[in-house]
Amino acid sequence: MKRFRSRRRGGAHAEFEQSEARLIANLAAQVAELLGGDVTAADSDDPLAGLVGLEGPGQPPDDPVLHRLLPDAYRDDDEGASDFRRFTERGLRDAKSHNAQVLIQSLIAGGMSEPVAADDTDDDADAAPAQPEVEVELDAEGVQAWLRALTDIRLALATRLGIEQDDEQRWTTLPDDDPQSYVHDIYDWLGYVQETLVHAID
């Protein structure tokens, strides 16, 4: 990857290897797929909520990744948190999915060579001929979508891996061939991508 550089009016530009672009797009697609899962509305005595289509689930998701992406608004007020979630979770899911799609579409527009699917892999990447880099050009809105999507991807990875603050020693002692070590390296690399984007617009 060639780090993000600033563009006029809050935009940014970067270049990615094809394999890097597909990795980011694949992870974004998985997050979008997870967020797009079935949302079951809670029972409610509020007819207005159902009438205007704002009613969503009152309870937090069972999946720990979804719970991390869609946290409770109030830690010490279960009823308030339930009401807030009921009226906001659908919109939050849609916004996060939209950010992921903006990220994917900008990679496709930049020349990513393969379509993205949730089960996409790079098993044949070494056998493929060299391909041009993916040039990502973002306007100010695209920058914000990328920053939010990268945050969601890293939150998802951190939750699945059980990453905690100040636990770096745990990861440095893992063997290089440990699958968790490989995913942690991806987590760190995405942090670098996000950091260069922040610096580009700072």
NORRAPE-V546271 format. One record per pair of residues at least 24 apart in sequence whose C-alpha atoms are under 6 Angstrom apart, sorted by the first residue. I is the first residue (numbers start at 0). J is the second residue. Records with the same first field share a line. If there is no record, write none. Layout:
BEGIN
I = J + J
END
This chain:
BEGIN
2 = 195
3 = 195 + 196 + 199
4 = 199
5 = 199 + 200
9 = 139 + 200
10 = 137 + 138 + 139
11 = 137
12 = 135 + 136
13 = 134 + 135
14 = 133 + 134
15 = 132 + 133
16 = 132
17 = 132
24 = 103
25 = 117
27 = 99
28 = 117
29 = 117
31 = 96
34 = 92
53 = 86
54 = 85 + 86
55 = 85
56 = 85
57 = 81 + 84 + 85
64 = 155 + 158
98 = 144 + 148
99 = 148
102 = 145
109 = 133 + 134 + 135
153 = 186
END
